Amino acid sequence: MVNRVREKKALKNIYKKSLAIQLIRMGHDLEHTMRNRNNPSYQVFVFPDTPALREDLCALNGQTYKGELNESR
């Protein structure tokens, strides 16, 4: 029997549909979607958490990316 160990990849949840669409248009891969637990009528868009994603998120929100992913979450 082969024992497979799954590596957990860092994921970033995006709660705003228009922001998720912009990120997809910028070339970011959508990992999956899921229902919002707090409001089931909304979807959550989940992307692999990368420095490029963070840079683009900051650019879209008018912020500056400092180059660090928060690994403590």
N, C-alpha and C positions, 0 to 999 in steps of 0.2 A: 504494500500500500504506500502510495506516495503522499508524503506530508507536505502540503502546500501552505506556505505562509504568505498571507496577503499583506502587502505594504499599504498602509493607509496614506493616500495622497491628500495633501491639503486642498480643501475646497472653500470656495467663497460663495456665500448666498447673496443673491441680488433680489431685492423685494420690489423693485420698480421695473415694470415691463418695458417702458420706453428706454431705460438705461440698458437693460439686457439686450434689446434689439440693436442699440448702438454698438455695444460690445461685440455682438455677433457680426455686424457689418464691418467692424474693424478687424475681423479675422480670428476672434477668440472662439474656442470650441465650447459648446454647451455640453456639460457632463450629463445633466438630467434636470427634470423639473419635479416639483412636489407641491402638495397642497400646503398652504400656510396654516400652521397649527392654531394660530390665534384667530384667524378669519378664513375659514375653509372656502369662501367664495373667491379667494385670491391664490395665485400660483407663486412659488418661489423658484427662481432660476439659479441653478448651481453650476459654477464654472471652476475649472482647476485654478488654484490660487498660485499665480506666478508673478514675478516682478513686472513683466510686461502688462499683465492685467491690472496690477496696482497702479502702474504709471498711467495707463489709459483711463482708469477710474478717476484718478486725481485730475487729469487733464480735462475730462468731461465735467468735473465738479469745480473747476477753477482753483485747484489746490496744487501744491508741490509735493512730489513723492520724495521721501527721504532715503529710500533704498533698503528698507528693512521690513521683512514679513513678521507679523506677530506670531511667534511659535508657541506662546504660552496658552493659547485657547484650545 
